[in-house]
Amino acid sequence: MPLAILEAAVLEGVFPGAAFALGRDGQISFGTVGKLSPQPGAATVQLETLWDLASLTKVVCTTTLAALSWETGRLALDSPVQEYLPEFAGSARVRDLLLHRSGLAAFHEFHKRQPIPTRQQVLDEILGGPAEPAGDTVYSDLGFITLGLILERIEGLRLEELFAQRVAGPLGLDAGFRPEDRARCAPTETREPWREAGPEFLQGEVHDPTCALLGGVAGHAGLFANVRSVAKFAQGLVECSLLKPGTMGEWTLRQGSSSRALGWDTNWEHASSAGTAWPEAAFGHTGFTGTSLWVSLEHQAFAVLLTNRVCPTAENRKILELRPRFHEAAAASLGIESGTLRASV
């Protein structure tokens, strides 16, 4: 059923292609549909295709690294950001960054300025701007850029090195920033004039403009991975093979009045892209390029959907209606029904 939904989505123009994975109790199934782009003669999607994960970077990379640093005592959730980054102008705590309530703006369109700012100018503005903790949750790329900088500062390594050593390496992931083999990557949006000259579609270059200005590596975006690797990551979460069980329990628990957990979103009141079948305690995230991941520790189950719905244009927003339909079908295939678990798949 999930496969049929995705095949129909290709015909409806939701995206050119997609890859998915469904896992439960250690058993994982995979599937692919469509082609890498709408161009004539485009190659078909493969399980080895690398996808621009966009904001899945926030959880696969940055949240996970933060949790690992927390386990070792190097990162304290209730410490002020200034304790780690003295140049930070606000009074937000690390926890506020993870819960998207730091007071930092959602994003700034740095790429639309003239002249285009340098990496350092972008960082100086983010860290120097007002950031007082807010009562309301404002989903913030800038907050996770800041969190990535904290991790680099306390661990003494670049974010891409931390990810490679502490997440990709231990789990055996084919994932990372700034992929060398761009031909394996699913193209995303048509190249904008402000970027350096290149092919018509971005391919193996990060889609997120702020991450591009930061050199392709940031706490909020920039990670590329194939579907097998995102499934391995999800399996690592349900098996607690990377993070301790107590860590998983605390970091995926909804906090405050929003649906947000530490870095993750939850399916609170069944109001997320997971739809109505996954339990409220399920946690997950989405990415602007058309990616999503939902996990239920209770059911030892997960669903991964990777697409390039922004190819050829990000104006295509049909993915918003498609995501909950896919994840509800995935839940049915996995034996999850309205938060309960059936005996067979």
Secondary structure, DSSP 8 states (H G I E B T S, - for coil): -HHHHHHHHHHTTS-SEEEEEEEETTEEEEEEEEBSSSSTT--B--TT-BEE-GGGHIIIIIIHHHHHHHHTTS--TTSBHHHH-TT--S--BHHHHHTT-SS--S---GGGSSS---HHHHHHHHHHS-----SS----HHHHHHHHHHHHHHHSS-HHHHHIIIIIHHHT--EEES-S-GGGB---SB--TTS-S--SB--SS-S-HHHHHTTS--SSS-EEE-HHHHHHHHHHHHHTSSS-HHHHHHHTS--TTSSB-SS-EE-GGG-STTTTTS-TT-EEEEETTTEEEEEETTTTEEEEEEE-TTSS-TT--THHHHHHHHHHHHHHHHTEETTEE-S--
